[in-house]
């Protein structure tokens, strides 16, 4: 893969204790956390009833996606989007497996609807009225890196700007042993070819030694399945630097950020 570049126009971030990108940047620089941070995101894109019923993974994806679009002053309906999640909605998957084993006729159609991997992308395109393409990607620990590659490739082809959204939630039941993930974590980037913001450059490199990420955000949410995205957000919080993201068993994605 040749070097791919973009400008980072807008950033969205949410995890328990750090419910916005400004809060995450402040924590990365000073260690301070906001008082009375909400336990769950409340995406205003959804009507109140749907907001309460939406799975946490959908809620956090919509929250960070809208925050990134607002930071970039972009109309959400105008952007193609890439949604990346390692596991999707594991709590509902656990519910479905348990229900199918015990009483299949009791399976909730609504919860089944929310179990599909592209549920968040569907809510987003319906809620914003977006008619642009929306992709949903899963590649285990490489999910964020592969989502970023997809977004950058779309920019390289013909898109003016692309929305990248990454998120994962809490695992439940027996799946927690096979697909561990704790807490709730989401991040979003509006990437463009020629917009304002720091310049991001990415290229694939052979895997060398992978050591645990040591940045403040990486340590804060290290147990979530989407933690592989956090080295890049640590660099963005600092303003410049290099992040190494797992992209496959054999390759890392080397991402450089410059003001």
Secondary structure, DSSP 8 states (H G I E B T S, - for coil): ---EEEEEEEEEEEETTB-SHHHHHHHHHH----TT--SS---TTS-HHHHHHS-HHHHHHHHHHHHHHHHHT--GGG-EEEEE-SSS-HHHHHHHHHHHHH-GGG--HHHHHTTSTTHHHHHHHHHHT--S-EEEE--GGGHHHHHHHHHHHHHHHT-SEEEEEEEE----TTHHHHS---S-EEEEEEEESS-SS-EEEEEEEE--------SHHHHHTTTSTTGGGHHHHHHHHHTSEEEEEE-SSSEEEEEEEE-
